Amino acid sequence: MRVIKQKPMTWGERLYIFEALRGLFTTIKHAARGLFRYETLPTISYPEGQPEVRNTYRAKHRLMLRPDGTPRCVACGMCAAACPAHCIFIEATASDDPRIEKKVKRFDIDHLTCVFCGLCVEACPVDALRMDTKEIVFEHRTRDEFVATLETLTAWNPKDYPDDEQSQVAPGGTKNAEARKVWGMEVK
Amino acid sequence: MDIIESKTWVEWIITIAKFGFCFVPVLYILLLIPMERRGAGFMQDRQGPNRSYIKIPFFGKIRVFGYVQNMCDGTKLFFKEMFAPAGVNKVLYYVAPAIPFAIVFLSPCVIPWFGPMVFEWGGQTVRIAGSIVDSDVGVLLLFGFSSLSAYGAVLAGWASKSKYSFLGALRTSSMTISYEVCLGLSMMGVLLLAGSFNLTDIVTWQENHVWGIVAQPVAFFCFLIASIAETGRAPFDVAEGEPELVAGYHTEYGAMQFGLFYMGEYSHICINSFLIATLFLGGYSVPFVTTETMQAHMGGALAILCGVLAFLALAFLHMIYRYSRKLAASKQSNKLEILQEYKLYKIVAWLAAVVFIALGVCAWLFYNPANFIVNGIAVGSLATAVGTALIHLLVLVVKSIMFCWVWIWVRWTLPRFRYDHVMHLGWKIILNIALINLVVTAVIAKLVGGN
């Protein structure tokens, strides 16, 4: 246990007036900063100026893509099982690719129910699901629009993730061509 | 008709025009509210309210650095429903908010806004006092008026039929009375030195000797604290302490009735800062320059005044250009809109700078009282007197704005005192310091001055 001993106030502190003057000096410094260096204020005038979001922030989800553009998801249902809010809905179907057993037919994430815990990302065995889109604004007119479907989850641009190798493998990425060779097969 | 013929028409015009100074505290409210809100924001590293705007053709949304917020708040308060809770004393409930606000128009009448105007007119010397009422009991009159505003609080608290209002009113009245004593006694040292209750005489004494703040630093300090306490603002706002009493004596008020209390408080600050500036900071007198010197070199004085104003306009321009550069480099999506708005300010400030510089140069080169002849009457001395009055007024306004800032500054820095601490500070500390200061001043004045 840590005991914090409070020091008794010194004579100058008990007089209050000098400490008050010190406080006044502090506030005038801040006021001068606001007046003469307005742009250094930490406030972001929100809708016009956007805050800087790091890619480790658990934002809106996205589904990673194989070189041929199909989602990496194998419809195992691990993310739906891990989800504490039960907001992931998955329907599987047989894959066209003989090397892969299942593919995902429906992958919905209800962002009105989602708690953004990130457990789905942790649970995914094939690194198909990520939350690094930096999209933190969810504004829609109807409730249905808050449900992210397979189309919206896969509609991301590799150019937005220049430092991420896995994203560059997707169609449109810088490493797509060589990854496509390794992947081998074109599947419709 | 004797009274009309006793003065020349110029004298009458100036005497009547002086009544316009009654509205200075009301104008100060317009200045103080944005100053308080944005100043508080800056002190807390916020931006303060800056979003409301007026849309005009070409320049887009004009926000005037958050000044439009004032009008929005005022409009909102003005058009809200006037509401009285059940069981209140209707007459007193509706009269109470008007009292502090009515005092606002009375208090400025004894403050000297400029030095006595002395000029030749039609062969005779005319002398017009700088205050609206040139009374020999000036300060006492002012104190009488400002104590009257306590009635507003007391009546509001009593008429509201609410325990919170009642407690708030009790606290306000007791605090006002306690600190009035301190206020009066701490001021006595200056009065003793000047030897007069007339505020114009006090300023003249300071002009000829030293400023009150140099002669009576302790009294200045006591007076400042006591007058902050008397206006009932933080750190002395126990009367409306939110944790204990909902909002003090104006708990049950809304709409413009609340607005009147609010405006009464701000104009009280204004009056008190004018009083401090007059008593301790030389009032309307220009530092290091006597009025005679200034009048002898009126052209130069006006040129310097214009130069200072031009400098302020250029400093403002520098800030605008600097911020525009930073804004243009930022990623804000509405930056073009804001830059368009700033174009207006740039145009106005450039115009002001050019006009001030031109006026200054003209005053420097061409000002010559001997040249001023209208219809064969020499008005040179009148022009000098008006110029002096203008400079005096601006100096006084600058000094008082400085003290208004002290009010805001202190409010947003220091935490609220507990009620017994306030009383302890008032009766046991400030009062004693003021008394000792008075005695010491009296002894020294007797030994040195010998009168």
HADDOCK unambig.tbl for C-alpha pairs under 7 A between the chains (distance, minus, plus):
assign (segid A and resid 20 and name CA) (segid B and resid 414 and name CA) 6.87 0.50 0.50
assign (segid A and resid 23 and name CA) (segid B and resid 413 and name CA) 6.40 0.50 0.50
assign (segid A and resid 24 and name CA) (segid B and resid 410 and name CA) 6.94 0.50 0.50
assign (segid A and resid 24 and name CA) (segid B and resid 413 and name CA) 6.01 0.50 0.50
assign (segid A and resid 27 and name CA) (segid B and resid 43 and name CA) 5.27 0.50 0.50
assign (segid A and resid 27 and name CA) (segid B and resid 413 and name CA) 6.42 0.50 0.50
assign (segid A and resid 28 and name CA) (segid B and resid 43 and name CA) 6.84 0.50 0.50
assign (segid A and resid 30 and name CA) (segid B and resid 42 and name CA) 6.25 0.50 0.50
assign (segid A and resid 30 and name CA) (segid B and resid 43 and name CA) 4.92 0.50 0.50
assign (segid A and resid 30 and name CA) (segid B and resid 45 and name CA) 6.52 0.50 0.50
assign (segid A and resid 31 and name CA) (segid B and resid 39 and name CA) 6.46 0.50 0.50
assign (segid A and resid 31 and name CA) (segid B and resid 42 and name CA) 4.62 0.50 0.50
assign (segid A and resid 31 and name CA) (segid B and resid 43 and name CA) 4.46 0.50 0.50
assign (segid A and resid 34 and name CA) (segid B and resid 42 and name CA) 4.77 0.50 0.50
assign (segid A and resid 34 and name CA) (segid B and resid 45 and name CA) 6.76 0.50 0.50
assign (segid A and resid 41 and name CA) (segid B and resid 45 and name CA) 6.00 0.50 0.50
assign (segid A and resid 41 and name CA) (segid B and resid 46 and name CA) 6.80 0.50 0.50
assign (segid A and resid 43 and name CA) (segid B and resid 46 and name CA) 6.33 0.50 0.50
assign (segid A and resid 43 and name CA) (segid B and resid 47 and name CA) 6.90 0.50 0.50
assign (segid A and resid 48 and name CA) (segid B and resid 332 and name CA) 5.23 0.50 0.50
assign (segid A and resid 48 and name CA) (segid B and resid 333 and name CA) 4.86 0.50 0.50
assign (segid A and resid 48 and name CA) (segid B and resid 334 and name CA) 5.80 0.50 0.50
assign (segid A and resid 49 and name CA) (segid B and resid 331 and name CA) 6.55 0.50 0.50
assign (segid A and resid 49 and name CA) (segid B and resid 332 and name CA) 4.46 0.50 0.50
assign (segid A and resid 49 and name CA) (segid B and resid 333 and name CA) 6.36 0.50 0.50
